Amino acid sequence: MANSPQAIKRARQALKRRARNQGQRSMVRTSIKKVVTAIESGDRETAVQAYKTAVPVIDRMADKDLIHRNKAARHKSRLNARIKAMA
């Protein structure tokens, strides 16, 4: 347990950051899952629309260093490849 005032404040800040990061990470995962479910259902137009909404979310989280930029690029690339393979 934190003893010094500085450590107490740091622990409080860490809890706030963790809660915010969890929500944002969940948002990224949800947007990716929406694209994947649209691809698996075979609906190309819905998949393209979901992809277009997912890309800015993924990029924003990469800019905030919530996920690594290479991971963001990998997700976008793989999702786009799966959408193109539908045609």
N, CA, C and O atoms as a GROMACS GRO file, in nm:
protein
  348
    1MET      N    1   0.085  -0.119   0.000
    1MET     CA    2   0.000   0.000   0.000
    1MET      C    3   0.088   0.124   0.000
    1MET      O    4   0.197   0.124   0.058
    2ALA      N    5   0.040   0.228  -0.065
    2ALA     CA    6   0.115   0.352  -0.075
    2ALA      C    7   0.120   0.422   0.061
    2ALA      O    8   0.019   0.431   0.131
    3ASN      N    9   0.237   0.471   0.096
    3ASN     CA   10   0.253   0.537   0.226
    3ASN      C   11   0.273   0.687   0.213
    3ASN      O   12   0.212   0.764   0.288
    4SER      N   13   0.355   0.730   0.121
    4SER     CA   14   0.382   0.873   0.108
    4SER      C   15   0.269   0.942   0.032
    4SER      O   16   0.197   0.877  -0.044
    5PRO      N   17   0.254   1.070   0.052
    5PRO     CA   18   0.149   1.144  -0.021
    5PRO      C   19   0.166   1.133  -0.173
    5PRO      O   20   0.067   1.125  -0.246
    6GLN      N   21   0.290   1.133  -0.218
    6GLN     CA   22   0.315   1.122  -0.362
    6GLN      C   23   0.269   0.986  -0.414
    6GLN      O   24   0.210   0.976  -0.522
    7ALA      N   25   0.298   0.880  -0.338
    7ALA     CA   26   0.260   0.745  -0.380
    7ALA      C   27   0.108   0.728  -0.377
    7ALA      O   28   0.051   0.659  -0.461
    8ILE      N   29   0.044   0.792  -0.280
    8ILE     CA   30  -0.103   0.786  -0.272
    8ILE      C   31  -0.164   0.852  -0.395
    8ILE      O   32  -0.258   0.800  -0.456
    9LYS      N   33  -0.111   0.968  -0.431
    9LYS     CA   34  -0.162   1.040  -0.549
    9LYS      C   35  -0.137   0.958  -0.675
    9LYS      O   36  -0.224   0.948  -0.762
   10ARG      N   37  -0.018   0.900  -0.686
   10ARG     CA   38   0.015   0.819  -0.804
   10ARG      C   39  -0.078   0.699  -0.816
   10ARG      O   40  -0.119   0.663  -0.926
   11ALA      N   41  -0.110   0.637  -0.704
   11ALA     CA   42  -0.200   0.523  -0.706
   11ALA      C   43  -0.339   0.567  -0.753
   11ALA      O   44  -0.405   0.496  -0.829
   12ARG      N   45  -0.383   0.684  -0.706
   12ARG     CA   46  -0.514   0.737  -0.747
   12ARG      C   47  -0.515   0.768  -0.896
   12ARG      O   48  -0.612   0.737  -0.965
   13GLN      N   49  -0.408   0.828  -0.946
   13GLN     CA   50  -0.398   0.860  -1.089
   13GLN      C   51  -0.394   0.733  -1.174
   13GLN      O   52  -0.453   0.728  -1.282
   14ALA      N   53  -0.324   0.630  -1.124
   14ALA     CA   54  -0.314   0.504  -1.198
   14ALA      C   55  -0.451   0.439  -1.213
   14ALA      O   56  -0.482   0.382  -1.317
   15LEU      N   57  -0.533   0.448  -1.108
   15LEU     CA   58  -0.668   0.391  -1.116
   15LEU      C   59  -0.752   0.463  -1.221
   15LEU      O   60  -0.824   0.400  -1.297
   16LYS      N   61  -0.742   0.596  -1.225
   16LYS     CA   62  -0.818   0.673  -1.324
   16LYS      C   63  -0.772   0.641  -1.465
   16LYS      O   64  -0.853   0.622  -1.555
   17ARG      N   65  -0.641   0.635  -1.484
   17ARG     CA   66  -0.587   0.604  -1.617
   17ARG      C   67  -0.626   0.464  -1.661
   17ARG      O   68  -0.660   0.441  -1.777
   18ARG      N   69  -0.621   0.371  -1.568
   18ARG     CA   70  -0.655   0.232  -1.600
   18ARG      C   71  -0.800   0.221  -1.644
   18ARG      O   72  -0.831   0.151  -1.740
   19ALA      N   73  -0.888   0.290  -1.574
   19ALA     CA   74  -1.030   0.287  -1.610
   19ALA      C   75  -1.052   0.346  -1.750
   19ALA      O   76  -1.128   0.292  -1.830
   20ARG      N   77  -0.986   0.457  -1.777
   20ARG     CA   78  -1.001   0.521  -1.908
   20ARG      C   79  -0.943   0.432  -2.018
   20ARG      O   80  -1.004   0.416  -2.124
   21ASN      N   81  -0.826   0.375  -1.993
   21ASN     CA   82  -0.762   0.289  -2.093
   21ASN      C   83  -0.845   0.164  -2.120
   21ASN      O   84  -0.854   0.119  -2.234
   22GLN      N   85  -0.905   0.108  -2.016
   22GLN     CA   86  -0.987  -0.011  -2.035
   22GLN      C   87  -1.105   0.019  -2.127
   22GLN      O   88  -1.136  -0.061  -2.216
   23GLY      N   89  -1.169   0.133  -2.107
   23GLY     CA   90  -1.282   0.170  -2.191
   23GLY      C   91  -1.241   0.191  -2.335
   23GLY      O   92  -1.311   0.148  -2.427
   24GLN      N   93  -1.130   0.256  -2.354
   24GLN     CA   94  -1.083   0.282  -2.491
   24GLN      C   95  -1.037   0.155  -2.560
   24GLN      O   96  -1.062   0.136  -2.679
   25ARG      N   97  -0.971   0.066  -2.486
   25ARG     CA   98  -0.928  -0.061  -2.542
   25ARG      C   99  -1.049  -0.146  -2.581
   25ARG      O  100  -1.048  -0.213  -2.683
   26SER      N  101  -1.152  -0.140  -2.497
   26SER     CA  102  -1.275  -0.212  -2.527
   26SER      C  103  -1.340  -0.158  -2.653
   26SER      O  104  -1.394  -0.234  -2.733
   27MET      N  105  -1.335  -0.026  -2.671
   27MET     CA  106  -1.394   0.036  -2.790
   27MET      C  107  -1.322  -0.011  -2.917
   27MET      O  108  -1.387  -0.036  -3.019
   28VAL      N  109  -1.191  -0.024  -2.910
   28VAL     CA  110  -1.115  -0.073  -3.025
   28VAL      C  111  -1.155  -0.217  -3.058
   28VAL      O  112  -1.180  -0.250  -3.173
   29ARG      N  113  -1.160  -0.300  -2.955
   29ARG     CA  114  -1.194  -0.441  -2.976
   29ARG      C  115  -1.335  -0.456  -3.032
   29ARG      O  116  -1.359  -0.539  -3.120
   30THR      N  117  -1.428  -0.374  -2.983
   30THR     CA  118  -1.566  -0.381  -3.030
   30THR      C  119  -1.573  -0.341  -3.177
   30THR      O  120  -1.643  -0.406  -3.255
   31SER      N  121  -1.502  -0.236  -3.215
   31SER     CA  122  -1.507  -0.192  -3.355
   31SER      C  123  -1.446  -0.298  -3.447
   31SER      O  124  -1.494  -0.317  -3.559
   32ILE      N  125  -1.341  -0.366  -3.402
   32ILE     CA  126  -1.281  -0.473  -3.482
   32ILE      C  127  -1.377  -0.590  -3.493
   32ILE      O  128  -1.391  -0.650  -3.600
   33LYS      N  129  -1.444  -0.624  -3.382
   33LYS     CA  130  -1.539  -0.736  -3.384
   33LYS      C  131  -1.656  -0.709  -3.477
   33LYS      O  132  -1.707  -0.801  -3.541
   34LYS      N  133  -1.700  -0.583  -3.485
   34LYS     CA  134  -1.810  -0.549  -3.574
   34LYS      C  135  -1.773  -0.576  -3.719
   34LYS      O  136  -1.855  -0.626  -3.797
   35VAL      N  137  -1.648  -0.544  -3.755
   35VAL     CA  138  -1.602  -0.571  -3.891
   35VAL      C  139  -1.595  -0.721  -3.915
   35VAL      O  140  -1.640  -0.769  -4.020
   36VAL      N  141  -1.541  -0.794  -3.820
   36VAL     CA  142  -1.524  -0.939  -3.835
   36VAL      C  143  -1.660  -1.008  -3.848
   36VAL      O  144  -1.675  -1.098  -3.931
   37THR      N  145  -1.757  -0.968  -3.767
   37THR     CA  146  -1.889  -1.031  -3.775
   37THR      C  147  -1.958  -0.999  -3.906
   37THR      O  148  -2.029  -1.083  -3.962
   38ALA      N  149  -1.937  -0.878  -3.958
   38ALA     CA  150  -1.995  -0.842  -4.088
   38ALA      C  151  -1.930  -0.925  -4.199
   38ALA      O  152  -1.998  -0.967  -4.292
   39ILE      N  153  -1.800  -0.948  -4.188
   39ILE     CA  154  -1.730  -1.029  -4.289
   39ILE      C  155  -1.781  -1.173  -4.284
   39ILE      O  156  -1.807  -1.234  -4.388
   40GLU      N  157  -1.795  -1.227  -4.163
   40GLU     CA  158  -1.838  -1.366  -4.148
   40GLU      C  159  -1.982  -1.387  -4.191
   40GLU      O  160  -2.019  -1.496  -4.234
   41SER      N  161  -2.064  -1.282  -4.180
   41SER     CA  162  -2.203  -1.294  -4.225
   41SER      C  163  -2.213  -1.285  -4.377
   41SER      O  164  -2.316  -1.321  -4.434
   42GLY      N  165  -2.107  -1.238  -4.441
   42GLY     CA  166  -2.104  -1.231  -4.587
   42GLY      C  167  -2.160  -1.102  -4.645
   42GLY      O  168  -2.177  -1.090  -4.766
   43ASP      N  169  -2.190  -1.006  -4.559
   43ASP     CA  170  -2.245  -0.878  -4.605
   43ASP      C  171  -2.131  -0.780  -4.630
   43ASP      O  172  -2.077  -0.720  -4.537
   44ARG      N  173  -2.096  -0.765  -4.758
   44ARG     CA  174  -1.980  -0.683  -4.794
   44ARG      C  175  -2.001  -0.535  -4.761
   44ARG      O  176  -1.911  -0.469  -4.710
   45GLU      N  177  -2.120  -0.482  -4.792
   45GLU     CA  178  -2.144  -0.340  -4.769
   45GLU      C  179  -2.138  -0.304  -4.620
   45GLU      O  180  -2.082  -0.201  -4.583
   46THR      N  181  -2.194  -0.389  -4.537
   46THR     CA  182  -2.187  -0.366  -4.393
   46THR      C  183  -2.044  -0.376  -4.344
   46THR      O  184  -2.002  -0.299  -4.257
   47ALA      N  185  -1.968  -0.470  -4.399
   47ALA     CA  186  -1.828  -0.487  -4.360
   47ALA      C  187  -1.747  -0.364  -4.398
   47ALA      O  188  -1.664  -0.317  -4.319
   48VAL      N  189  -1.770  -0.311  -4.517
   48VAL     CA  190  -1.696  -0.191  -4.561
   48VAL      C  191  -1.731  -0.073  -4.472
   48VAL      O  192  -1.643   0.003  -4.432
   49GLN      N  193  -1.859  -0.058  -4.440
   49GLN     CA  194  -1.902   0.053  -4.354
   49GLN      C  195  -1.842   0.040  -4.214
   49GLN      O  196  -1.796   0.138  -4.157
   50ALA      N  197  -1.844  -0.081  -4.159
   50ALA     CA  198  -1.786  -0.106  -4.027
   50ALA      C  199  -1.636  -0.081  -4.029
   50ALA      O  200  -1.580  -0.029  -3.932
   51TYR      N  201  -1.571  -0.118  -4.138
   51TYR     CA  202  -1.426  -0.094  -4.151
   51TYR      C  203  -1.396   0.055  -4.153
   51TYR      O  204  -1.300   0.101  -4.090
   52LYS      N  205  -1.478   0.131  -4.226
   52LYS     CA  206  -1.456   0.276  -4.234
   52LYS      C  207  -1.474   0.344  -4.098
   52LYS      O  208  -1.408   0.445  -4.071
   53THR      N  209  -1.560   0.291  -4.015
   53THR     CA  210  -1.576   0.348  -3.880
   53THR      C  211  -1.470   0.296  -3.784
   53THR      O  212  -1.437   0.363  -3.686
   54ALA      N  213  -1.416   0.178  -3.810
   54ALA     CA  214  -1.316   0.119  -3.720
   54ALA      C  215  -1.177   0.180  -3.739
   54ALA      O  216  -1.102   0.192  -3.643
   55VAL      N  217  -1.144   0.217  -3.862
   55VAL     CA  218  -1.009   0.267  -3.890
   55VAL      C  219  -0.974   0.392  -3.808
   55VAL      O  220  -0.866   0.396  -3.749
   56PRO      N  221  -1.060   0.495  -3.802
   56PRO     CA  222  -1.025   0.611  -3.720
   56PRO      C  223  -1.010   0.577  -3.572
   56PRO      O  224  -0.927   0.636  -3.503
   57VAL      N  225  -1.091   0.484  -3.523
   57VAL     CA  226  -1.081   0.444  -3.383
   57VAL      C  227  -0.946   0.377  -3.357
   57VAL      O  228  -0.879   0.408  -3.258
   58ILE      N  229  -0.908   0.287  -3.446
   58ILE     CA  230  -0.779   0.218  -3.431
   58ILE      C  231  -0.664   0.318  -3.438
   58ILE      O  232  -0.571   0.312  -3.357
   59ASP      N  233  -0.670   0.410  -3.534
   59ASP     CA  234  -0.564   0.510  -3.549
   59ASP      C  235  -0.554   0.601  -3.426
   59ASP      O  236  -0.445   0.635  -3.382
   60ARG      N  237  -0.669   0.639  -3.373
   60ARG     CA  238  -0.670   0.728  -3.257
   60ARG      C  239  -0.605   0.661  -3.137
   60ARG      O  240  -0.531   0.725  -3.062
   61MET      N  241  -0.633   0.532  -3.118
   61MET     CA  242  -0.574   0.461  -3.005
   61MET      C  243  -0.424   0.439  -3.025
   61MET      O  244  -0.348   0.435  -2.928
   62ALA      N  245  -0.383   0.425  -3.150
   62ALA     CA  246  -0.239   0.413  -3.177
   62ALA      C  247  -0.169   0.546  -3.150
   62ALA      O  248  -0.057   0.548  -3.099
   63ASP      N  249  -0.235   0.656  -3.184
   63ASP     CA  250  -0.177   0.788  -3.157
   63ASP      C  251  -0.162   0.813  -3.007
   63ASP      O  252  -0.068   0.880  -2.964
   64LYS      N  253  -0.254   0.759  -2.930
   64LYS     CA  254  -0.249   0.776  -2.784
   64LYS      C  255  -0.158   0.673  -2.717
   64LYS      O  256  -0.148   0.670  -2.595
   65ASP      N  257  -0.093   0.589  -2.797
   65ASP     CA  258  -0.004   0.483  -2.748
   65ASP      C  259  -0.078   0.382  -2.661
   65ASP      O  260  -0.018   0.318  -2.575
   66LEU      N  261  -0.208   0.367  -2.684
   66LEU     CA  262  -0.282   0.264  -2.613
   66LEU      C  263  -0.251   0.128  -2.675
   66LEU      O  264  -0.240   0.027  -2.605
   67ILE      N  265  -0.237   0.128  -2.809
   67ILE     CA  266  -0.187   0.010  -2.879
   67ILE      C  267  -0.069   0.057  -2.965
   67ILE      O  268  -0.061   0.174  -3.002
   68HIS      N  269   0.019  -0.035  -2.996
   68HIS     CA  270   0.137   0.000  -3.077
   68HIS      C  271   0.094   0.031  -3.220
   68HIS      O  272  -0.002  -0.027  -3.270
   69ARG      N  273   0.165   0.122  -3.285
   69ARG     CA  274   0.128   0.161  -3.421
   69ARG      C  275   0.139   0.045  -3.519
   69ARG      O  276   0.063   0.038  -3.616
   70ASN      N  277   0.232  -0.046  -3.496
   70ASN     CA  278   0.244  -0.164  -3.584
   70ASN      C  279   0.125  -0.257  -3.566
   70ASN      O  280   0.078  -0.318  -3.662
   71LYS      N  281   0.076  -0.268  -3.443
   71LYS     CA  282  -0.042  -0.351  -3.419
   71LYS      C  283  -0.164  -0.290  -3.487
   71LYS      O  284  -0.247  -0.362  -3.543
   72ALA      N  285  -0.174  -0.158  -3.481
   72ALA     CA  286  -0.285  -0.089  -3.548
   72ALA      C  287  -0.280  -0.114  -3.698
   72ALA      O  288  -0.381  -0.143  -3.761
   73ALA      N  289  -0.161  -0.101  -3.755
   73ALA     CA  290  -0.144  -0.123  -3.899
   73ALA      C  291  -0.176  -0.268  -3.936
   73ALA      O  292  -0.235  -0.294  -4.041
   74ARG      N  293  -0.136  -0.360  -3.851
   74ARG     CA  294  -0.162  -0.502  -3.876
   74ARG      C  295  -0.311  -0.532  -3.877
   74ARG      O  296  -0.361  -0.603  -3.964
   75HIS      N  297  -0.383  -0.476  -3.779
   75HIS     CA  298  -0.528  -0.496  -3.774
   75HIS      C  299  -0.596  -0.439  -3.899
   75HIS      O  300  -0.679  -0.506  -3.961
   76LYS      N  301  -0.560  -0.318  -3.935
   76LYS     CA  302  -0.622  -0.255  -4.052
   76LYS      C  303  -0.592  -0.334  -4.178
   76LYS      O  304  -0.681  -0.355  -4.261
   77SER      N  305  -0.469  -0.378  -4.193
   77SER     CA  306  -0.428  -0.451  -4.312
   77SER      C  307  -0.503  -0.584  -4.323
   77SER      O  308  -0.553  -0.618  -4.430
   78ARG      N  309  -0.511  -0.658  -4.214
   78ARG     CA  310  -0.577  -0.788  -4.217
   78ARG      C  311  -0.727  -0.776  -4.240
   78ARG      O  312  -0.785  -0.855  -4.313
   79LEU      N  313  -0.789  -0.676  -4.178
   79LEU     CA  314  -0.932  -0.656  -4.198
   79LEU      C  315  -0.960  -0.618  -4.344
   79LEU      O  316  -1.054  -0.668  -4.406
   80ASN      N  317  -0.877  -0.528  -4.398
   80ASN     CA  318  -0.895  -0.484  -4.537
   80ASN      C  319  -0.874  -0.601  -4.632
   80ASN      O  320  -0.949  -0.614  -4.729
   81ALA      N  321  -0.776  -0.685  -4.607
   81ALA     CA  322  -0.752  -0.801  -4.692
   81ALA      C  323  -0.870  -0.897  -4.689
   81ALA      O  324  -0.905  -0.955  -4.792
   82ARG      N  325  -0.930  -0.915  -4.574
   82ARG     CA  326  -1.046  -1.005  -4.563
   82ARG      C  327  -1.166  -0.948  -4.638
   82ARG      O  328  -1.243  -1.022  -4.699
   83ILE      N  329  -1.182  -0.815  -4.632
   83ILE     CA  330  -1.292  -0.752  -4.706
   83ILE      C  331  -1.271  -0.765  -4.857
   83ILE      O  332  -1.365  -0.795  -4.931
   84LYS      N  333  -1.148  -0.744  -4.901
   84LYS     CA  334  -1.119  -0.756  -5.046
   84LYS      C  335  -1.136  -0.900  -5.094
   84LYS      O  336  -1.172  -0.923  -5.209
   85ALA      N  337  -1.109  -0.996  -5.006
   85ALA     CA  338  -1.123  -1.137  -5.046
   85ALA      C  339  -1.270  -1.178  -5.061
   85ALA      O  340  -1.299  -1.283  -5.119
   86MET      N  341  -1.360  -1.098  -5.010
   86MET     CA  342  -1.503  -1.130  -5.018
   86MET      C  343  -1.554  -1.117  -5.162
   86MET      O  344  -1.650  -1.185  -5.199
   87ALA      N  345  -1.492  -1.031  -5.242
   87ALA     CA  346  -1.543  -1.003  -5.377
   87ALA      C  347  -1.526  -1.114  -5.475
   87ALA      O  348  -1.565  -1.101  -5.591
   0.00000   0.00000   0.00000
